[in-house]
Amino acid sequence: MSSSTSPALSVPSVDGGVLEGKNDDHGGVIVEMTNEPLDPVVYVSLLKASLSHWEQQGKRGIWIKIPIELANLVEPTVKEGFYFHHAEPKYLMLARWLPSTPNTLPANASHRVGIGAFVLNEKNEVLVVQEKSGKFRGTGVWKFPTGVVEEGEDICDAAVREVKEETGIDSKFLEILAFRQSHQSYFEKSDLFFVCMMQPLSEDIQPQEAEIEAAQWMPYEEYAAQPFVQKHELLRVISDTCLAKKNGSYSGFSPVPTTTGFSKKNAYLYVNT
């Protein structure tokens, strides 16, 4: 068994033979296991002693982060009353509520965030693509560049990135025109989709070979007149909103740099100016 000077990484034992963790802001404990091998029998003994210790201290939610290298410790952790909270490529987070009161631990993140980019040039042409995969494959439907916001990425930056990746076009984020919330979508999660107004900074299109069948600048009226757009209520409303923006009768939400709460982290507040 080994130890470390960092509470977040020092695992096997501290005074009293319990797992070492750090207190969270809500009366709980977070234990982050290192990826060093640990005998399951020794681990279970430490875990049992730790639970008793934390219960005596009046702790509430207990979190144990198990790296993929220690996957053999997942089953004994579950047998001690823990449940799966969330998983990432390199770890599994398990949780247990100690008091006899109702469990108030927050659920795993419930939403995925996506963007659709409305890129309109000075010729009244909109940037559209045809996809090689997904539900639009082989349909002949022209659509806005779309994509998923990555972890730690702002919506405005994601829109710029997706436009560049799918079409090779450099662009500038202007506004969020609208957003849609749907449920039971991606792995039973909810979905937030933001329609973003973009200003093109280049003209020459270079479609992404892996995902994009074709890309072009299309007159906006031609895009909006597609039967699929007219028959699909959501796409029709989005199209009408983009048209209203193009005609100057609608205003979206622009990003204003701010800082958040006690952490003072940088963030954008999207406001109608």
N, C-alpha and C positions, 0 to 999 in steps of 0.2 A: 504494500500500500504506500502511496506517495502523497505528498502534500504540496501546497503552493502558498505563496504570500497573498494571492488574490482570492477573496471569498467566493467569487463566481466560478473559480476553476479548481479550488481545493475541495476534494470530495470525501475520501473515505471516512475520516473520523477527526473529532476535536475532543475537547475535554468532556469526559463522561461517555465517550464511545458512541457519538451520534453523528449523522451526516451533517456536513457543514453547509450552511446555506446563508442567504442574506434576506433580511426582512424586506417585505414590500411595503407599499404605502397604505395597505388596507388590512393590516393585522395578520398577514400571512407570511409564508416563507418560500423562497425560490432556491432550489438546489440544481446546480448545473454540473452534471457529471463530466469528468474528463474522458478521453477515449482510451485511457490506459486500462488494460484487462483487470477485472475484479471478480473474484470468486463469488458465484451466486449465493452460496451459503453464508459467506461473510456479509454480503450485501443485505440479505434478508434480515440477518441479525441486527445490523446497523439500522435498517429501515424500521424495524419493530421498535427498537429502543428510541429512535428519533421521533416516531409518532407519539409514543408515550410522553416523551420529553416536551414536544410541542403542545400536546393536549394540556399538560400541566401548566404550561405557560399561557394558555388561553389563545393559542394561535387559531386562525380560521382556515383560509385556503392554503393548501400545500401544493406546490408546483415542482415537478421533477422533470428535468430536461435530459433525455437519454440520447446520446449520439448514436449514429447507425452502427458504429463499431461495437457498441454494447447492446445490440438488439436482444441478446440472450437474457437481459435483465427486465425486459418488458413484461413477460408473463408473470414472474414473481411480484412485480410491482402491482399489476392488475389484481393479483390474488390478495393483496393487502388493501384493497378497496379503491384503488385508483382507476380512473377512466381516461380514454383518449380525449385530449382537448383539440390538438391540431398537429399536423405533421408538415415538415419541410424536407427538401432533398437529403439533408444530412442529420436530421434529428426528429425525435418524437417527443411532444410535450404531453405529460400526463398530469392529472390534477385530482385532488381529493379534498372534500369539505369535512373538517373535523367536528365542529359543534353539532348538536342535535337540532339546531335551528335550520330553517330552509336554506338551501344552497343559493348563495347570491354571486357566485363566481361568474364573470362575464362569459358569454358564449364565444366561440370562435368567430372570426370575421365573417360577415354574412353576405358581403357584396363583392362582385368584380366590377371594375370600372373600364369602360371602353370609350373610344372617340370615333366620330365620323368627321371628316374634313371637307368643308365647303370652300373650295379654292376657286375664286372667280378672278379672271384677268380683265384687262381694260377693253377687250373685244367682246365682253359679255359672254365669254366662254367659261365653262366649268370643267375642272379636271376630273375625269372619270376613269374607272378601271373595270376590267372583266377578270374574274378570279379563276384560277386553275383548280381550286378545290372548294369544298364547302357546298352549301345548298344552292349557290348561284352558278356552280360549275356547269358549263355547257348550255346555259339558258339564254345566252346572248344579252343578258341584262347588264347595262352600264350603271355603276354605282359609285358613290364617293369612296375615296380611300378610307379604310377603317382599321382599327387595331385596339389592342389592350394596353392600358397604362401599366408600366412596370413598377415594381416595388421601389418606393423612394422617389418616384418621378412625378412631377407636376403635370396636370392636365394639359397646360399650354405647351410644355416641352414635348409631351407625348404626341400631340398633334403634329408638331413640326417634324419629329422623328419619323412618324408613320408615313407622312407625305413623302419625305425624302427616301425612305426605304422602298416604298412601293412604286414610286414614279421617277425618282431622281430629281424631283423639283425642290428647289430651296424655297422656303416660305416663311412668313411672319405671322404669328398668332395675333388676331385682333380681338375677337369676342367669343363667348359662349352664347349661341343663339337660343338653344333650348336643351332640355335633357329629359330622358325617359327612364322610368324605373319599371323593371319587370321582375317576375319571380319564377322559381323553379326552373332556372335556366341552365347555367353551367355547373355540373355536378351538384344539382339541387340548390345552388346558391342564387341569390338575387343578383340583378344586374343593373348598373347605372350606365347610361349611354349619353354622352355629351356631343351635341352638334356644334362644331367649332368653325367660325368664320376665319379664313386665312387669306393673306395677301401673297400672291406668288412673287418671288424674287428672281426667278429664272424661267425660261421657256422650253428648253429642249428636254423632252421626255426620254427617260431610260428605264423601262419597266423592269421590275424585279423578276428575274428569270424563274426563281423557285416557286413563286406564288401567284404571279400576275400573268394572265394570258395576253392582255393588251391594255394599253392606256392611251388616252388622247384628250385634246381639248375639244369640247363639244358645245355648240350653242345652247344656252341654258334652256330655251324653249323646247329644243329637241330632247334634252334630258328629261324635262318635266312631262313631256308628252308620251313617254314610254308607257305602254299599256300596264306593265307591272307596277309602275309608280302610281298611275291613276287608280288602279284597282286595290292597291294596298293602302289602307286608311292612314297608317302611321307615316309611310313614305310620302303620301300626298300632303299631309299636314306639315311635315318637315319641308317639303318642296315649296309650299305656300309661304311658310315662314321665311325661307331663304329668299324667295321672290320679294316679299315685303321688305326685307333688309336691303336687297339690291335696289329697290325703288325708293329707299329712304324713309319708309313709313314704319320702321320697326327698329328698336335698339336693343342690343343684347347686353351681356355682362363682361366687363373688361377686368383684367387682373390688376389688383393693387397690392404691392409688396407690404407685408405686415410681419409682426412677430406674435407668437402665440403664448398666452398664459405665463406660468412661472418658468417654463423651460426656455422662453425667449427664442424659440426656433423660428427660422424664417418660413413664411408661408404666404400664399396668395389668397386674398379675399376678392371674390368676383362680384363686382357691383355694377349696377346700371347707372352710368354717369350722365 
